[in-house]
């Protein structure tokens, strides 16, 4: 009889035992999703999944509907611009509301507004009253609601999970949820539009139900996200928010690090159809492969940031990721220029991974460097910068028409890598961002 029972046998010499691997996998999963141990954040996160799915399905449905109503591509740009402009202009006011009122109240009102706007569009379609003008008007009101929603949503997280490692983890999981819906949402919407009894009308009803789910989830959260700001005038509150940022060089650096790569680098996603159909000549199947590679990379990047939430040198890690994002975008442009699909795919995967991990870390560092009383206003300014991408797509697209898409992507990648390197090189305090907060928590 063996002197070892079946449960006691030692692991083979070549590697760890199965129970050890299972335990290690549990540790990785637990560390990656640690902020979900907070009941309020868990409710919010699963609730926000409905919002993210709604946003992705809406993007497909509105574009499809705009082209169906007009038969020209300009309508797509007008519909996108109608949603983007209010977010650029009104986000600072949304930040004031997030500081002046409880975050939960702001979210309840804005989610209700978004649901009603989606329901209104569904009813217009049901009664065959939808026109491109109504679609643009609805987009404007949706953009307005998002202007008030997004700063409150970002400022709510520190109130729910605190400013420790769980905040970095929660922000990364938020981005991971968005990236998951970015991979799944458009394909689900496309399939549902093709179902005769659902069609694009049914999509808008589903979007309204998604926002109802988000409203109910926010309603269930116990922590209201208390009001931090005083009852001053809106203009004075906005000025105080900008003055707060301008008086802190590290926040200015982080704002610029969030703005430039987003405005110059991230429009590569909008140029993918041209790369696939013209430069690489791989058709719609190749376009799907390229978009999937970037989307999966984005999801992996944000999950990696969630796992490394405890890493103290977040600014240094962000610098590396920003440079890698720029260089791999440059490499992707080079391979697309030469019509080389196989090496272009892994480049796009790494571009998505590094780019979204970089942006997740940027949001984390901004929140860690901000006082509670101005969370909303700082996030309002940051959301204003985040909303600029639909606008910068137009000039970058014009450059792509003039010199070629591949060369444009190559140049955008080079600018992003050089900018991130320059900020890290010429602002001595950049790499210290976040370390003071980490040290303070260690002594507490």
HELIX and SHEET records of a PDB file:
HELIX    1   1 UNK A   18  UNK A   32  1                                  15    
HELIX    2   2 UNK A   34  UNK A   37  5                                   4    
HELIX    3   3 UNK A   39  UNK A   70  1                                  32    
HELIX    4   4 UNK A   74  UNK A  100  1                                  27    
HELIX    5   5 UNK A  103  UNK A  126  1                                  24    
HELIX    6   6 UNK A  132  UNK A  161  1                                  30    
HELIX    7   7 UNK A  165  UNK A  194  1                                  30    
HELIX    8   8 UNK A  199  UNK A  220  1                                  22    
HELIX    9   9 UNK A  234  UNK A  246  1                                  13    
HELIX   10  10 UNK A  249  UNK A  260  1                                  12    
HELIX   11  11 UNK A  261  UNK A  265  3                                   5    
HELIX   12  12 UNK A  266  UNK A  269  5                                   4    
HELIX   13  13 UNK A  272  UNK A  274  1                                   3    
HELIX   14  14 UNK A  275  UNK A  279  3                                   5    
HELIX   15  15 UNK A  283  UNK A  307  1                                  25    
HELIX   16  16 UNK A  314  UNK A  337  1                                  24    
HELIX   17  17 UNK A  341  UNK A  368  1                                  28    
HELIX   18  18 UNK A  372  UNK A  374  5                                   3    
HELIX   19  19 UNK A  375  UNK A  386  1                                  12    
HELIX   20  20 UNK A  389  UNK A  403  1                                  15    
HELIX   21  21 UNK A  405  UNK A  426  1                                  22    
HELIX   22  22 UNK A  430  UNK A  432  5                                   3    
HELIX   23  23 UNK A  435  UNK A  443  1                                   9    
END                                                                             
